[in-house]
Amino acid sequence: MSVKKPYYTITPCCPQGTMTGNFNITGALVADGVYQYVGGTYQDATTGMWFYNDFCYTIDYIDDVIPTFPIAFDYTDINLTLGNSCTSISCKACNFIPAGIYYSFESCCTGEIVLLNGPTDPNSQFYFYWSSAIPSVGTYDLGNDVPLPISESLGLSQGQCYLITEVIGNDPSLPNLPSLGGLAGALFATTDGRTTCYVPDPITGEPELFIECQQCPPCYLLMSCDSTVAPFTTNQDLSAYLYSVTGQSWLMTGSDFTDVCFTVLLAPPNIPCNYFISPITVETTCDCPCICYTVIANAKDCAYINCDGELKYTGPLVTSPPKKFCSLAYPAIIGNSQLPTGPSPIYIQNEGLCIDGECPVICYLLEDCDGIEDPIYSTSTSLLPYAIIGSVITIVGYPDTCWEVIDTAECDCAIDVSVINSYIDCPTCKGTPKYKLTNCDDPLTVVYTTTDLSAYVGEVIIRLDCPGCWIVEEVDLIPSDVAITVDASYIDCVSCARTYYLLEDCTGLLPDAITYTDLSAYVGDVIKLEYCPETCWEVSITLDSTNAGEVIFIDQGYSTCETCWATLPCICTTVRNDNTEESSLYYRYVDCDFNFQYFTLLFGETSPKFCMIAWAIYYPETDYIETFGDCTQATVQDPWTCPTPIYPRRFIRPGYYVPTCSIEKFEKITCKAAEAMYKKVLEQRYGISNCCPEDDSKWLIKKELIDLAGLVDPNYICTTVQSCCNESPNCGCTPLKTCNS
């Protein structure tokens, strides 16, 4: 997409054939002023303007456009004159131009310029009639008295009007203007004494050519629906696409843009027509909705197309009040003002679709910068510029509250508001905050500051530049101002007065812990905690109190992590990666010689056995870990090895033994009992009744009997006991039945 660049109107301080032209200047933005040209002398081929070394030129910034104008020079080729004036001592005097006269003939239609060396002979009729009237507008009219070869050699068009200016100087490369002897009025006919091509009509005010001038061919003005392409003119015949004819906008493609939607109008006479633009291709119709725009700028004018397709102008723009109108095209700012830092800022706000050619009513939401007051809704039009620029305001009724202005779609109980002041942002509106710091140990020791301590109001801080703990509160007035640098903050004086200790896992596996338990005797050493005796922790002092708490530690310190690790067992370990979300995982551990080792496991892969003291990186949520006892080493020079595995042995008696019965009978009873149980399942689960439940009960009883008999130890030595039956025949004793009964 093409990039817009600034263009300027350049006017030479000394008279020449071309006294004004529009140009681009490369390099940096150039402020309005009078500049001495220090580049090489040359003539611009497009405008015919001469740029003479050491001569001065007035430069006026016009606007930013996609480049369609010739490049005059780089900004390094000019110097701002002393006094910023054409009469500056920086400028070479105009009488240094070589003697002679030549003339500029600028077409009132095309803007094309023809340069001719003029006759200096006072007897020349052209000189006689025109030298005293220049600059002036004349009609090129050869009549029947001028030989044809002369008319063809001049490059002028019969019947057209030209702005004629005289230039002191001489360019041998230019053709000579013929004297034509005593032919009075030859070549040009006078007009009404006008010095510009277009003069406002006394009745309509519209710019008009002299009535006897040949009317210029149509020129077309194209304005894009958005800001994709700046407005431009062309003499290409676009009469079939005029909005006044079709009521449509058109999608077009040119050398510097592709598929851009334009609205096409007839260009007003006072807008120069661009006869050098590349051909434009018209593709199809497109939709340019009529949108409400609000414009804030400092500029000479602003052009737009109203909802009826008519070109309109807002007139001069000033910052306030803003201009608001409905347009089919993106507004075009004309003659934006210059500031010392560059062009004046331009704000163009889309306020939504117009309704019946009128802008919609906009609702504004006012939000308290501090979030204390309830939001306010308003339709006051005075809020418009503040919403566009993003200002913060104070309003009548809330003089001490700062409000951000936001445009919104819906209004809830809208009220009218009156603006008191506006500011660039909330901090500027609220003013510089002021704070009072009171020492926790001595309430009479107080310090005041404007350093931003908003994040610490109601808290207690430690300062880098002064010991002690300080309570922070915001106040309205302060008698002095001391710069403050915050080192740490706490919720209260008690928390601030404590000493905090940082515990860091020697392996880096576990997160750091912070405690206010007195570990002053172990600062710089390594300790173990009771709740986690297999982890060694380095101890240091910290100002951070995040999640601080008490800890119970084993009252023994170690000088280094290695010394602490030496008290831990060396375990034979293996791990399997059961993480289904990662294809491979990285593991790290401390071996029994206190060195860090690492390896990688694919999903489902199990590591070989290894000897370790502690994990540094592993994944307890998903890993499957096995341990195989303590590792050993034969001597301190030998490597640590896992213990030899011990495989358990099972002692079984060979053969197939059944108690009390033969094998065949034991198997028969067991099978019958199993069938009976299966029938019972069928009956209870599926309702299939058993035809012979009595037989099943018999086999179930036999199964219980042989199972009871199987409980008897065949190797048990039986001792004789006194039977109750021998003493009392009527005691009801009955010999037990067995499976052999």
ABEGO torsion letter per residue (X at the ends): XBBBBBBBBBBBABBBABABBBBBBBEBBBBBEBBBBABBBBBBAAAGBBBBBGBBBBBBBABBBBBABBBABBAAABBBBBGGBAABAABBBAAABBBEBBBBBBBAAAGBBBBBBBBABAABAAAAAAAAAOBBBBBBBAEAABBAAAAAAAGBBBGBBBBBBBBBEBBAABBBBBAGEABBGBGBBBBAGBABABBBBAAAGBBBBBAABBBBBBBBBBBBABAABBBBBBABBAAAABAAAAGBBBBBBBAABBGBBBBBBBBBAABBBBAABBBBBBABBBBBBBBBBBBBBBBABBBBBBAAGBBBBAEBBBAOBBBBBBBABBBBBBGBBBBAAEBBBBBBBBAEBBBGGBBBBBBBBBBBAAGABBBBBBABAAAAAAAAAGBBBBBBGBAABBBBBBBBABBBGBBBBBBABBBABAAAAAEBBBBBBBBAABAABBBBBABBAAAABGBBBBBAABBEBBBBBBBABBABBBBBBBABBBABAAAAABBBBBBBBAAGABBBBBBABBAAAABGBBBBBAABAABBBBBBBBABABGBBBBBBBBBBBABAAAAAAABBBBBBBBBBABAABABBBBBBBBAAGBBBBBBBBBGBBBBBBBBABBABBBAAABBBBBAEBBBBABAABBBBBBBBBBBBBBBBBEBBBBGBBAAAAAAAAAAAAAAAAAAAAAAAAGBBBABAAAAAAAAAAAAAAAAAAABBAABBBBBBBBAAAABAAAGBBBBBBAAX
